Amino acid sequence: MMQELADKVWGNPGFHDAAHRIEIAWLTKEIGGIVDGHADIADATRLMRSAAILACSETADHRRSAFRVATCAYDLFGTGQVPLDQALRVVLTRLGNFPSIGTRADVASARASLPLMLAAEEIASADAHEVTINGQTVLLTDFQQNLWLNLIQSRRIALAAPTSAGKSFVLQGYLSALFDNEQPKSVVYLVPTRALIAQVAEDLKIQLQGMHEDVPDIVTVPIDAETPLAERAIYVMTQERVQLALGAHPDFSASVIIVDEAHSIADGSRGVLLQWVIDDLLIRNPASQILFASPAIRNLDVFGRLFGLDDVVEFSSVEPTVAQNFLVTTVESATKGKLVIHTAGDGSRTLRQVATLQLGRTVASRTEKLVHIPAVLGQGHSNIIYANGAAEAESVALQLAELMSDREPTEARLALSDLAKEAVHANYALVECVKHGVAFHYSNIPTQLRRAIEAAVSSGEIDYLVCTSTLLQGVNLPAKNIFMFAPEKVGPEHWSRQTSGTLLVAPAGSSRSFKATSSSSTMTNGRRSRSTAQKIRSSLRRLRAASTNIMTS
């Protein structure tokens, strides 16, 4: 019945026309353009009704569209004229996207105002999505619940899902539950880079803090032959480090193997080594539960075939959790800085013009595009800018910092500047950049400094991060906008140049669309600022202590 109704809504050209108008109006508002008024509250109301029906559909396109139009309508019109907060809550509930409900105060409190039938529907659905992790009750999305059920049944899994799907949260919760007894066990958590080792290890430490039983060791460095293996441990390592552990300890094995960024198995010699390490672990314990996790891969059956496993469960996340928008920015006049902005929607649609903007600055060169376009389109948001290598990342960051020179440095930014000065040298480009909320990130930055940069980005102290492809290897940082100029990854540290005159902004808009309002966000950032400053000062003290030890030894 509901599927037939959803198909009828989807087949109505009027729905698609209204959806187009409201998405364009929302995008125009997001990038600072003038909303032309073609989308009105009547459109928003009709679209919310349609979204509530489409959210019940089993068709992925219907559900994605329900999320997009509902969030756009709410963001544009709020609750001033009609209770769109209640309508959005109904749509999110039917999509099984419970985590998003709590990210806006009015949506979070809207259940008390819902009609009894809709409130009862939500309660029943929420009960089915509820799990307990470390003594805390949490609500999962449909995708997360499916993953959780497969994990606790000890199934082998091949999974394709973006970071926004929340797979890491479920994985870490599962590992916490796995060690919620005194039995000895080992988990190998394979990651492709050292930067990701640090992030995963830190996330696991936080996740395991509430455990009542013996907390497992989190091991991130190779274990030599003289060091005994821990009875309960999670080994977060690259394939090179796991290879060393396997060589040093013939009895080293794992009951659970997690292969993060599993698509890297195709990356040349490192991919060959990754395959060898997984093969060895499976030989040592053929009963190991294994999970292959990748952000986007279509042929998930390749992992089962590659390792001779016929019991691998394959599933992908197609559920909408964030409304991504791919914008193509074309420079119409380089000398006047005139831009024409088109949208490709979620990346699958034909280009449609959104707005024209006049920067008032020259944007002829590649660097000028990477500096001035993000400076305008990214104002007030968290931004990641991809560069073609470390040298270009530093150059773009320095020019951005110069544009932001009127910003007053906060305590956390000054602490990060001091850390950069002591970790590298006083003339290091980062020393001045971070004072103005700009930083760069690449693999050769000292580990302590790189982690401090990541913490500052997560807390909102750094809102412009210029990086190389290091961040592509799974380091998860919050960003509302991602800016790229003709990207093509051809090596471990850079994108190749192309002659295209466009700049891709993706996603522009609501990768964090249900964050707190501006005033609440400011207060949150203020509290985080002090916490971030303390963490950076602590890193600085450790760095100084290490330097003293080196000089006196």
C-alpha positions as CSV (number, residue, x, y, z in Angstrom):
1,M,0.0,0.0,0.0
2,M,2.6,2.6,1.1
3,Q,4.9,1.4,-1.7
4,E,2.2,2.0,-4.3
5,L,1.6,5.5,-2.8
6,A,5.3,6.2,-2.9
7,D,5.5,5.2,-6.5
8,K,2.6,7.5,-7.3
9,V,4.3,10.5,-5.6
10,W,7.6,9.7,-7.4
11,G,5.7,9.6,-10.8
12,N,4.2,13.0,-10.3
13,P,6.2,15.7,-12.2
14,G,5.0,18.3,-9.8
15,F,6.9,16.7,-7.0
16,H,10.2,16.8,-8.9
17,D,9.6,20.4,-10.0
18,A,9.0,21.5,-6.4
19,A,12.0,19.5,-5.1
20,H,14.2,21.2,-7.7
21,R,13.0,24.6,-6.7
22,I,13.6,24.1,-3.0
23,E,17.0,22.4,-3.4
24,I,18.2,25.3,-5.6
25,A,16.8,27.9,-3.1
26,W,18.6,26.1,-0.2
27,L,21.9,25.8,-2.1
28,T,21.7,29.5,-3.1
29,K,21.2,30.4,0.6
30,E,24.1,28.1,1.7
31,I,26.6,29.7,-0.7
32,G,25.6,33.2,0.2
33,G,23.6,34.1,-2.9
34,I,20.2,35.8,-3.1
35,V,17.3,33.4,-2.9
36,D,15.0,34.2,-5.8
37,G,11.8,33.5,-3.9
38,H,10.6,30.7,-6.3
39,A,10.4,28.2,-3.4
40,D,7.7,29.1,-0.9
41,I,6.2,27.7,2.3
42,A,3.4,26.0,0.2
43,D,6.2,24.1,-1.6
44,A,7.8,23.2,1.7
45,T,4.6,21.9,3.2
46,R,3.7,19.7,0.1
47,L,7.2,18.4,0.0
48,M,7.2,17.4,3.6
49,R,4.0,15.4,3.1
50,S,5.6,13.7,0.1
51,A,8.8,13.0,2.0
52,A,6.8,11.3,4.8
53,I,5.4,8.9,2.2
54,L,8.7,8.4,0.3
55,A,10.5,7.6,3.5
56,C,8.3,4.5,3.8
57,S,9.4,3.2,0.4
58,E,11.8,0.3,-0.2
59,T,13.3,2.1,-3.2
60,A,16.7,3.8,-2.4
61,D,16.1,6.8,-4.7
62,H,12.8,7.5,-3.0
63,R,14.4,7.4,0.5
64,R,17.3,9.6,-0.6
65,S,15.0,12.2,-2.1
66,A,12.8,12.1,1.1
67,F,15.8,13.0,3.2
68,R,17.0,15.8,0.8
69,V,13.8,17.6,0.4
70,A,12.8,17.3,4.0
71,T,16.1,18.7,5.3
72,C,16.1,21.5,2.7
73,A,12.5,22.5,3.5
74,Y,13.3,22.6,7.2
75,D,16.5,24.5,6.8
76,L,14.9,27.1,4.6
77,F,11.7,27.8,6.5
78,G,12.2,26.4,10.1
79,T,9.2,26.5,12.3
80,G,8.0,30.1,11.9
81,Q,4.9,29.4,9.9
82,V,4.2,25.6,10.1
83,P,5.6,23.0,12.5
84,L,8.2,21.6,10.0
85,D,10.2,20.4,13.0
86,Q,7.5,17.8,13.7
87,A,7.3,16.8,10.0
88,L,11.1,16.4,9.8
89,R,11.1,14.2,12.9
90,V,8.5,11.9,11.3
91,V,10.6,11.7,8.1
92,L,13.8,10.9,9.9
93,T,12.0,8.3,12.1
94,R,10.6,6.5,9.0
95,L,14.1,6.6,7.4
96,G,15.5,5.0,10.6
97,N,17.8,8.0,11.0
98,F,17.5,8.4,14.7
99,P,20.9,9.9,15.4
100,S,20.0,12.9,13.3
101,I,16.9,13.7,15.4
102,G,18.9,14.8,18.4
103,T,21.2,17.3,16.5
104,R,18.6,20.1,16.4
105,A,17.0,21.2,19.6
106,D,13.5,21.9,18.2
107,V,13.4,18.6,16.2
108,A,14.7,16.7,19.3
109,S,11.9,18.1,21.5
110,A,9.1,17.8,18.8
111,R,7.8,14.4,19.9
112,A,5.7,15.8,22.7
113,S,3.8,17.8,20.0
114,L,3.2,14.9,17.6
115,P,-0.2,13.3,17.2
116,L,-0.6,10.2,19.3
117,M,-0.5,7.8,16.3
118,L,2.8,9.3,15.0
119,A,4.3,9.3,18.5
120,A,3.4,5.6,18.9
121,E,4.9,4.8,15.5
122,E,8.2,6.5,16.5
123,I,8.3,4.7,19.9
124,A,7.8,1.3,18.3
125,S,10.5,2.0,15.6
126,A,13.0,3.3,18.2
127,D,12.6,0.2,20.4
128,A,13.6,-1.9,17.4
129,H,16.7,0.2,16.8
130,E,17.9,0.3,20.4
131,V,21.1,-1.5,21.6
132,T,23.1,-1.3,24.8
133,I,26.9,-0.6,24.5
134,N,29.0,-0.2,27.7
135,G,25.9,0.1,29.7
136,Q,24.6,3.0,27.6
137,T,21.5,2.7,25.4
138,V,21.9,4.1,21.9
139,L,19.7,4.3,18.9
140,L,21.1,3.1,15.6
141,T,20.2,3.8,12.0
142,D,18.8,1.0,9.8
143,F,22.2,0.4,8.3
144,Q,23.9,0.4,11.7
145,Q,21.4,-2.0,13.1
146,N,21.9,-4.4,10.2
147,L,25.7,-4.2,10.6
148,W,25.4,-4.7,14.4
149,L,23.2,-7.8,14.0
150,N,25.6,-9.4,11.6
151,L,28.6,-8.6,13.8
152,I,27.1,-10.1,17.0
153,Q,26.2,-13.3,15.0
154,S,30.0,-13.6,14.3
155,R,29.4,-13.4,10.5
156,R,32.2,-12.5,8.1
157,I,31.3,-9.3,6.3
158,A,32.2,-7.3,3.3
159,L,30.9,-3.8,3.7
160,A,30.7,-0.7,1.5
161,A,29.6,2.5,3.3
162,P,30.8,6.1,3.6
163,T,32.1,7.6,6.8
164,S,28.8,9.4,7.4
165,A,27.0,6.0,7.7
166,G,28.6,5.5,11.1
167,K,30.2,2.2,10.6
168,S,33.2,3.1,12.9
169,F,30.9,3.7,15.8
170,V,29.3,0.3,15.4
171,L,32.6,-1.5,15.0
172,Q,34.0,0.1,18.1
173,G,30.9,-0.7,20.0
174,Y,31.1,-4.3,18.9
175,L,34.7,-4.6,20.0
176,S,33.7,-3.2,23.3
177,A,31.0,-5.8,23.7
178,L,33.5,-8.5,22.5
179,F,35.8,-7.8,25.4
180,D,33.0,-7.5,28.0
181,N,34.1,-10.7,29.7
182,E,37.4,-12.1,31.0
183,Q,38.2,-14.5,28.2
184,P,41.5,-14.0,26.4
185,K,41.2,-12.9,22.8
186,S,43.0,-10.8,20.2
187,V,41.7,-8.5,17.5
188,V,43.8,-7.3,14.5
189,Y,42.6,-3.9,13.2
190,L,44.4,-3.3,9.9
191,V,44.6,0.3,8.7
192,P,46.6,1.8,5.7
193,T,48.4,4.7,7.4
194,R,50.1,5.8,10.6
195,A,47.8,8.7,10.8
196,L,44.8,6.4,10.9
197,I,46.5,4.2,13.5
198,A,46.6,7.2,15.9
199,Q,43.0,8.1,15.2
200,V,41.5,4.5,15.6
201,A,43.6,3.8,18.7
202,E,42.4,7.1,20.3
203,D,38.8,6.4,19.4
204,L,39.1,2.8,20.9
205,K,40.6,4.1,24.1
206,I,37.6,6.4,24.6
207,Q,35.1,3.7,23.7
208,L,36.7,1.2,26.1
209,Q,36.8,3.6,29.1
210,G,33.4,2.5,30.4
211,M,34.3,-1.2,30.5
212,H,33.7,-3.1,33.7
213,E,36.0,-6.0,32.9
214,D,39.8,-5.9,32.2
215,V,40.3,-3.3,29.5
216,P,42.3,-4.9,26.6
217,D,45.6,-3.5,25.6
218,I,45.6,-1.3,22.5
219,V,48.9,-2.1,20.7
220,T,50.1,0.1,17.9
221,V,53.7,-0.8,17.5
222,P,55.3,-4.1,16.4
223,I,56.0,-6.6,19.2
224,D,59.5,-8.0,19.2
225,A,60.2,-11.7,19.9
226,E,61.3,-11.0,23.5
227,T,58.0,-9.3,24.4
228,P,55.2,-11.7,25.4
229,L,51.9,-11.3,23.7
230,A,49.0,-9.8,25.7
231,E,46.2,-12.2,26.5
232,R,43.6,-9.5,25.7
233,A,44.6,-7.0,23.0
234,I,43.5,-5.0,20.0
235,Y,46.4,-4.6,17.5
236,V,45.8,-1.4,15.5
237,M,48.5,-1.6,12.8
238,T,49.4,-1.2,9.2
239,Q,50.1,-4.4,7.2
240,E,53.9,-3.8,7.6
241,R,53.6,-3.8,11.4
242,V,51.4,-6.8,11.5
243,Q,53.9,-8.6,9.2
244,L,56.6,-7.9,11.8
245,A,54.4,-9.2,14.6
246,L,53.7,-12.4,12.6
247,G,57.4,-13.0,12.0
248,A,58.4,-12.4,15.6
249,H,55.6,-14.6,17.2
250,P,54.7,-17.9,15.5
251,D,51.7,-18.2,17.9
252,F,50.3,-14.8,17.1
253,S,46.7,-15.0,15.8
254,A,43.4,-13.2,15.9
255,S,39.9,-14.2,16.6
256,V,38.6,-11.0,14.8
257,I,40.2,-9.3,11.8
258,I,39.1,-5.9,10.7
259,V,40.4,-4.6,7.4
260,D,39.7,-0.8,7.2
261,E,39.9,0.9,3.8
262,A,39.9,-2.6,2.3
263,H,40.0,-1.2,-1.2
264,S,43.7,-0.5,-0.6
265,I,44.3,-4.2,-1.3
266,A,44.6,-3.1,-4.9
267,D,47.4,-0.6,-4.2
268,G,50.5,-2.1,-5.7
269,S,53.1,-3.7,-3.5
270,R,51.4,-2.6,-0.2
271,G,48.2,-4.2,-1.4
272,V,50.1,-7.4,-2.1
273,L,51.5,-7.3,1.4
274,L,48.0,-6.6,2.9
275,Q,46.7,-9.7,1.1
276,W,49.7,-11.8,2.4
277,V,49.1,-10.7,6.0
278,I,45.4,-11.5,5.8
279,D,46.1,-14.9,4.3
280,D,48.6,-15.6,7.1
281,L,46.1,-14.6,9.8
282,L,43.4,-16.8,8.3
283,I,45.8,-19.8,8.1
284,R,46.7,-19.4,11.8
285,N,43.1,-19.2,12.8
286,P,40.7,-20.4,10.0
287,A,37.7,-19.6,12.2
288,S,38.5,-15.9,12.5
289,Q,35.7,-13.5,12.0
290,I,36.7,-11.0,9.4
291,L,35.3,-7.7,8.2
292,F,36.3,-5.9,5.1
293,A,35.2,-2.2,5.3
294,S,35.5,0.2,2.4
295,P,33.8,3.6,1.7
296,A,32.8,2.8,-1.8
297,I,33.2,-0.5,-3.8
298,R,30.7,-2.2,-6.0
299,N,32.2,-5.7,-6.4
300,L,32.1,-6.7,-2.7
301,D,32.2,-10.4,-3.7
302,V,35.9,-9.9,-4.6
303,F,37.0,-10.3,-1.0
304,G,35.4,-13.7,-0.6
305,R,36.8,-15.0,-3.9
306,L,40.3,-13.5,-3.1
307,F,40.6,-15.4,0.2
308,G,38.6,-18.5,-0.6
309,L,35.8,-17.6,1.8
310,D,32.3,-18.7,0.8
311,D,30.4,-17.3,3.8
312,V,31.0,-13.6,3.5
313,V,27.9,-11.5,3.9
314,E,27.9,-8.5,1.5
315,F,26.0,-5.3,2.0
316,S,26.2,-1.7,1.2
317,S,24.8,1.5,2.8
318,V,22.4,3.2,0.5
319,E,20.5,5.0,3.3
320,P,20.8,8.8,3.4
321,T,22.5,10.1,6.6
322,V,23.8,13.4,5.2
323,A,22.7,15.5,2.2
324,Q,25.8,15.8,0.0
325,N,25.8,18.3,-2.8
326,F,28.4,18.4,-5.6
327,L,28.9,21.9,-6.9
328,V,31.0,22.7,-10.0
329,T,32.4,26.3,-9.9
330,T,33.4,27.7,-13.3
331,V,35.5,30.8,-13.6
332,E,33.8,33.0,-16.2
333,S,36.1,36.0,-15.8
334,A,39.5,35.3,-14.1
335,T,40.4,39.0,-13.8
336,K,37.1,40.0,-12.2
337,G,36.7,36.8,-10.2
338,K,33.3,36.1,-11.7
339,L,32.1,32.6,-10.9
340,V,29.2,30.5,-12.3
341,I,28.1,27.8,-9.9
342,H,26.3,24.6,-11.0
343,T,25.0,21.7,-8.9
344,A,25.1,18.0,-9.7
345,G,22.9,17.2,-6.7
346,D,24.3,14.1,-5.0
347,G,26.6,13.6,-7.9
348,S,24.3,11.6,-10.1
349,R,22.4,14.4,-11.8
350,T,23.0,16.6,-14.8
351,L,24.5,20.1,-14.0
352,R,22.0,22.8,-13.1
353,Q,23.0,26.5,-12.5
354,V,22.6,27.7,-9.0
355,A,24.1,31.2,-8.9
356,T,26.7,33.6,-10.1
357,L,29.2,35.3,-7.7
358,Q,31.6,38.1,-8.1
359,L,34.7,37.7,-5.9
360,G,36.4,41.0,-6.8
361,R,39.8,39.2,-6.9
362,T,41.8,37.6,-9.7
363,V,41.5,33.8,-9.9
364,A,43.6,33.0,-12.9
365,S,46.1,30.5,-11.4
366,R,45.4,27.2,-9.7
367,T,46.6,28.6,-6.4
368,E,44.4,31.7,-6.6
369,K,41.4,29.4,-7.2
370,L,42.3,27.2,-4.2
371,V,42.7,30.3,-2.0
372,H,40.0,32.8,-3.0
373,I,37.1,30.6,-3.8
374,P,37.1,28.6,-0.5
375,A,37.7,31.9,1.3
376,V,34.4,33.2,0.1
377,L,32.2,30.1,-0.2
378,G,33.6,28.6,3.0
379,Q,33.0,31.5,5.4
380,G,31.7,30.4,8.7
381,H,32.1,26.7,8.0
382,S,34.6,23.9,8.4
383,N,36.5,23.5,5.1
384,I,39.0,21.0,3.7
385,I,41.0,22.0,0.6
386,Y,42.9,19.4,-1.4
387,A,46.3,20.3,-2.8
388,N,48.8,18.7,-5.1
389,G,51.5,18.0,-2.5
390,A,53.1,19.3,0.6
391,A,54.6,22.4,-1.0
392,E,51.3,23.5,-2.6
393,A,49.5,22.8,0.7
394,E,51.8,25.2,2.5
395,S,51.6,27.9,-0.1
396,V,47.8,27.8,-0.2
397,A,47.6,27.8,3.6
398,L,49.9,30.8,3.9
399,Q,47.9,32.8,1.4
400,L,44.6,31.9,3.2
401,A,46.1,32.9,6.5
402,E,47.1,36.2,5.1
403,L,43.5,36.8,4.0
404,M,42.4,35.9,7.6
405,S,45.0,38.0,9.2
406,D,42.4,40.2,11.0
407,R,41.3,37.1,13.1
408,E,42.4,37.3,16.7
409,P,44.3,34.1,17.8
410,T,42.6,32.1,20.5
411,E,44.4,30.3,23.4
412,A,44.2,27.0,21.5
413,R,45.6,28.5,18.3
414,L,48.5,30.0,20.2
415,A,49.2,26.7,21.9
416,L,49.2,25.0,18.5
417,S,51.5,27.6,17.1
418,D,53.9,27.0,20.0
419,L,53.8,23.3,19.4
420,A,54.6,23.8,15.7
421,K,57.5,26.0,16.6
422,E,59.0,23.4,19.0
423,A,58.2,20.3,17.0
424,V,59.7,21.7,13.8
425,H,61.3,25.2,13.9
426,A,60.3,28.8,14.5
427,N,60.1,29.7,10.8
428,Y,57.8,26.8,9.9
429,A,54.9,28.0,7.9
430,L,52.4,26.4,10.3
431,V,53.5,28.6,13.2
432,E,51.8,31.7,11.7
433,C,49.0,30.0,9.8
434,V,47.3,28.4,12.8
435,K,47.1,31.7,14.6
436,H,44.4,32.6,12.1
437,G,42.5,29.4,12.0
438,V,44.3,27.9,8.9
439,A,46.5,24.8,8.8
440,F,47.9,22.2,6.4
441,H,48.2,18.5,6.8
442,Y,50.5,15.9,5.1
443,S,52.3,12.7,6.0
444,N,55.7,14.1,6.9
445,I,54.5,16.4,9.7
446,P,55.6,15.1,13.1
447,T,53.0,12.8,14.6
448,Q,52.3,14.8,17.8
449,L,51.8,18.0,15.7
450,R,49.6,16.2,13.1
451,R,47.4,14.9,15.8
452,A,47.1,18.3,17.4
453,I,46.1,19.7,14.1
454,E,43.4,17.1,13.7
455,A,42.1,17.8,17.2
456,A,42.0,21.5,16.4
457,V,40.0,20.9,13.2
458,S,37.6,18.6,15.1
459,S,37.0,21.3,17.8
460,G,36.5,24.0,15.3
461,E,39.6,26.0,16.1
462,I,40.9,25.4,12.6
463,D,38.2,26.0,10.0
464,Y,40.5,25.9,6.9
465,L,42.6,22.7,6.5
466,V,44.7,22.4,3.3
467,C,45.8,18.8,2.8
468,T,47.2,16.2,0.5
469,S,45.8,12.7,-0.2
470,T,47.0,11.6,3.3
471,L,43.5,12.4,4.5
472,L,42.0,10.2,1.8
473,Q,43.3,7.2,3.6
474,G,40.5,7.2,6.2
475,V,41.4,10.0,8.6
476,N,38.0,11.2,9.6
477,L,37.6,14.9,10.2
478,P,34.4,17.0,10.3
479,A,34.0,19.3,7.2
480,K,31.0,21.0,5.7
481,N,32.8,21.8,2.5
482,I,35.5,20.0,0.5
483,F,37.3,22.0,-2.3
484,M,39.2,20.3,-5.1
485,F,40.6,21.6,-8.3
486,A,40.6,18.9,-11.1
487,P,41.5,16.1,-8.7
488,E,43.2,12.9,-9.9
489,K,45.1,10.9,-7.4
490,V,48.3,9.5,-9.0
491,G,50.6,8.9,-6.0
492,P,50.7,8.7,-2.3
493,E,51.0,12.4,-1.7
494,H,49.4,14.4,-4.6
495,W,46.8,15.0,-7.2
496,S,47.8,15.4,-10.8
497,R,47.3,18.6,-12.6
498,Q,44.6,18.9,-15.3
499,T,43.7,21.7,-17.6
500,S,40.1,21.9,-16.5
501,G,39.0,25.4,-15.4
502,T,36.5,24.3,-12.8
503,L,36.6,23.9,-9.1
504,L,34.6,21.2,-7.4
505,V,33.0,21.9,-4.1
506,A,31.7,18.8,-2.5
507,P,29.7,18.6,-0.4
508,A,28.5,22.2,-0.1
509,G,25.8,22.3,2.4
510,S,24.7,19.8,4.9
511,S,27.3,17.2,5.7
512,R,26.6,18.6,9.1
513,S,23.1,19.9,8.3
514,F,21.6,19.1,11.7
515,K,24.4,20.6,13.8
516,A,23.5,23.1,16.6
517,T,22.4,26.6,15.6
518,S,25.0,29.3,15.3
519,S,24.7,30.6,18.9
520,S,24.9,27.1,20.4
521,S,27.8,26.2,18.1
522,T,29.7,29.2,19.3
523,M,29.2,28.1,23.0
524,T,30.2,24.6,22.1
525,N,33.3,25.8,20.3
526,G,34.2,28.0,23.3
527,R,34.2,25.0,25.7
528,R,36.1,22.9,23.2
529,S,38.6,25.7,22.7
530,R,39.7,25.4,26.3
531,S,39.8,21.6,26.1
532,T,41.8,21.7,22.8
533,A,44.3,24.2,24.3
534,Q,44.9,22.0,27.3
535,K,45.5,19.0,25.0
536,I,47.9,20.9,22.9
537,R,49.8,22.3,25.9
538,S,50.0,18.7,27.2
539,S,51.6,17.6,23.8
540,L,54.0,20.5,24.1
541,R,55.1,19.4,27.6
542,R,55.6,15.9,26.4
543,L,57.6,17.1,23.4
544,R,59.8,19.2,25.7
545,A,60.3,16.3,28.1
546,A,61.3,14.0,25.2
547,S,63.8,16.7,24.0
548,T,65.3,16.9,27.5
549,N,65.6,13.1,27.7
550,I,67.4,13.0,24.3
551,M,69.9,15.8,25.4
552,T,70.7,14.2,28.7
553,S,71.0,10.6,27.5
